[in-house]
Amino acid sequence: KRVFGTVGIDMIAGPSEILVLADGTTPPDWVAMDLFSQAEHDELAQSILLCPDAAYLDAVQREIDRLLPTMPRAEIIAKSLTGRGALILTKDMEEACAISNRIAPEHLEVSSTDPHRWEPLLRHAGAIFLGAYTSESLGDYCAGPNHVLPTSGTARFSSPLGVYDFQKRSSIIEVSEAGAQVLGTIAAELAYGEGLQAHAQAAEMRMK
């Protein structure tokens, strides 16, 4: 933030977020630890579990209660889960996917026996981790994708850091004489509507 505007940066990201879509088949202690993996970052981190199985949500809560005292950063995790954590019962997995799209999380785990069934329904997330064995922490350290991801719902309109962020591009426009007749009419009308006479006349001068 100190140099933003003077030099280009990728994005102003944070706090960390994880959302887990679970069908109730993943060991609940795995999911509890996945929620911890973001909660331990920061008291403002967000950790959410969506699942249509109430008994499974209860099982995950029991694992949270059991595992939390064993964590070195237990105080941070507890404050994070209390302030910005949630275990949410959904009507079905389709509703869970819809809620996920509203949240647009930084990290999205699809903890299901058939994650590819739900993938087409998921439109907004920084990174999507498919299957019970694909923990978010693997993406943080070694699975391959970039770890700089959009947060705070910005995954609805932005993408992870990538090659394009390190490239400078220019738009190139070339209009023929015939094209200037068509586009000039459009440009002039819009320019007059904005009160920009020179814009309009610059287009009209090229029209027959």
C-alpha positions in Angstrom: 0.0 0.0 0.0 2.9 2.4 0.6 4.0 2.4 -3.0 0.6 1.8 -4.7 0.0 4.4 -7.3 3.7 5.2 -7.6 4.5 1.7 -8.9 2.2 -1.0 -10.1 1.2 -3.8 -7.7 -0.9 -6.9 -8.3 -3.8 -6.2 -5.9 -4.4 -5.1 -2.3 -5.4 -8.5 -0.9 -6.5 -9.9 2.5 -7.6 -11.0 5.1 -7.4 -14.7 4.2 -10.5 -16.7 3.4 -11.5 -20.3 3.0 -14.9 -21.8 2.1 -15.5 -25.5 2.1 -18.3 -27.1 0.2 -18.8 -30.6 1.8 -21.1 -33.4 0.9 -20.5 -35.1 4.2 -18.1 -37.8 3.0 -14.8 -36.3 4.0 -13.4 -37.1 7.5 -14.6 -34.2 9.7 -11.2 -33.7 11.3 -9.8 -33.0 7.8 -12.3 -30.2 7.3 -11.9 -28.8 10.7 -8.1 -28.5 10.1 -8.7 -26.9 6.7 -10.8 -24.3 8.4 -8.0 -23.7 10.9 -5.5 -23.3 8.1 -6.9 -19.9 7.2 -8.2 -19.0 10.7 -4.6 -19.2 12.1 -3.5 -16.5 9.7 -5.3 -13.6 11.3 -8.2 -12.8 13.7 -10.0 -11.3 10.7 -9.6 -14.4 8.5 -12.8 -16.0 7.3 -13.5 -19.7 7.5 -16.9 -21.1 6.3 -18.3 -24.6 5.8 -21.4 -25.2 3.7 -23.0 -28.6 3.8 -26.5 -30.1 3.4 -25.9 -32.7 6.2 -26.7 -31.4 9.7 -25.1 -34.4 11.4 -21.9 -33.8 9.5 -21.8 -30.2 10.6 -22.1 -31.3 14.2 -19.3 -33.8 13.7 -17.0 -31.0 12.3 -17.9 -28.8 15.3 -16.9 -31.6 17.6 -13.6 -31.9 15.8 -13.0 -28.2 16.0 -13.6 -28.3 19.8 -11.3 -31.3 20.1 -8.4 -30.1 17.9 -8.4 -26.4 18.8 -6.6 -26.8 22.2 -3.8 -28.7 20.4 -3.0 -25.8 18.0 -0.1 -23.4 18.8 -2.1 -20.5 17.4 -5.3 -21.5 19.2 -6.1 -18.0 20.5 -6.0 -16.5 17.0 -7.9 -19.4 15.5 -10.6 -19.1 18.2 -11.1 -15.4 17.7 -11.2 -15.8 13.9 -13.8 -18.6 14.0 -15.9 -16.7 16.6 -15.8 -13.4 14.6 -15.8 -14.6 11.0 -16.4 -18.3 11.0 -19.6 -20.2 10.2 -20.9 -23.7 9.7 -24.0 -23.4 7.5 -26.6 -26.0 6.8 -27.9 -25.8 3.2 -30.9 -27.3 1.5 -28.6 -29.2 -0.9 -25.3 -28.9 -2.7 -26.8 -26.8 -5.4 -27.8 -24.2 -2.8 -24.3 -24.4 -1.3 -22.8 -23.7 -4.7 -25.1 -20.7 -5.1 -24.1 -19.3 -1.7 -20.4 -19.8 -2.5 -20.8 -17.7 -5.7 -22.3 -14.9 -3.6 -19.4 -15.0 -1.2 -16.7 -15.4 -4.0 -14.1 -16.8 -1.6 -10.3 -16.6 -2.0 -9.9 -20.3 -1.5 -12.8 -22.8 -2.3 -12.5 -26.4 -1.4 -15.0 -28.8 -3.0 -14.8 -31.7 -0.5 -16.9 -34.3 -2.3 -16.7 -37.7 -3.7 -17.6 -36.2 -7.1 -16.2 -32.7 -7.1 -16.4 -32.4 -10.9 -20.2 -32.6 -10.7 -20.2 -29.3 -8.8 -17.4 -27.5 -10.6 -19.6 -26.2 -13.5 -21.8 -24.4 -10.9 -18.9 -22.6 -9.3 -18.3 -19.2 -11.0 -16.5 -17.1 -8.5 -13.5 -18.1 -6.5 -9.8 -17.2 -6.4 -8.7 -20.8 -6.4 -10.8 -24.0 -6.4 -9.5 -27.2 -4.8 -11.3 -30.3 -6.1 -11.7 -33.4 -3.9 -11.1 -34.4 -0.3 -7.3 -34.9 -0.8 -6.8 -31.4 -2.3 -6.2 -29.4 0.8 -5.8 -25.6 0.6 -2.4 -25.7 2.2 -1.1 -27.7 -0.8 -2.0 -24.7 -3.0 -0.3 -22.3 -0.6 3.0 -24.1 -0.8 3.6 -26.5 -3.7 0.7 -27.6 -5.9 1.5 -25.1 -8.6 -1.1 -22.3 -9.0 -0.2 -18.8 -7.9 -0.8 -18.0 -4.2 -1.7 -14.3 -4.7 -5.5 -14.5 -5.0 -8.4 -12.0 -4.9 -10.2 -11.6 -1.5 -13.2 -9.8 0.0 -15.5 -10.9 -2.8 -13.3 -9.5 -5.5 -13.1 -12.9 -7.2 -16.5 -11.9 -8.7 -14.6 -9.6 -11.1 -10.8 -10.3 -10.7 -8.4 -13.2 -11.1 -5.3 -14.6 -9.4 -1.9 -13.1 -10.1 -0.7 -14.4 -13.5 1.6 -13.8 -16.5 -0.6 -11.0 -17.8 0.1 -9.0 -14.7 3.8 -8.8 -15.7 3.1 -7.8 -19.3 2.4 -4.4 -20.7 0.0 -4.2 -23.6 -1.3 -1.6 -26.0 -4.5 -1.5 -27.9 -4.1 -1.1 -31.6 -6.9 0.4 -33.7 -6.9 0.9 -37.5 -10.1 2.0 -39.3 -10.7 2.1 -43.0 -12.3 4.9 -44.9 -15.5 2.9 -45.1 -15.3 2.0 -41.5 -14.9 5.6 -40.5 -18.3 6.4 -42.1 -20.1 3.8 -39.8 -18.1 4.4 -36.6 -18.0 8.2 -37.1 -21.8 8.4 -36.9 -21.9 6.4 -33.7 -19.0 8.3 -32.1 -20.4 11.7 -33.0 -23.8 11.0 -31.6 -22.3 9.8 -28.3 -19.8 12.7 -28.2 -22.6 15.3 -28.8 -24.6 13.7 -26.0 -21.7 14.3 -23.6 -21.2 17.9 -24.8 -17.8 17.1 -26.3 -17.9 19.0 -29.6 -14.3 18.4 -30.7 -14.7 14.7 -30.3 -17.8 14.7 -32.5 -16.3 17.0 -35.2 -13.1 15.0 -35.3 -15.1 12.0 -36.3 -17.4 13.9 -38.6 -14.5 15.4 -40.6 -13.6 12.0 -41.8 -17.1 11.3 -43.0 -18.2 11.9 -46.6 
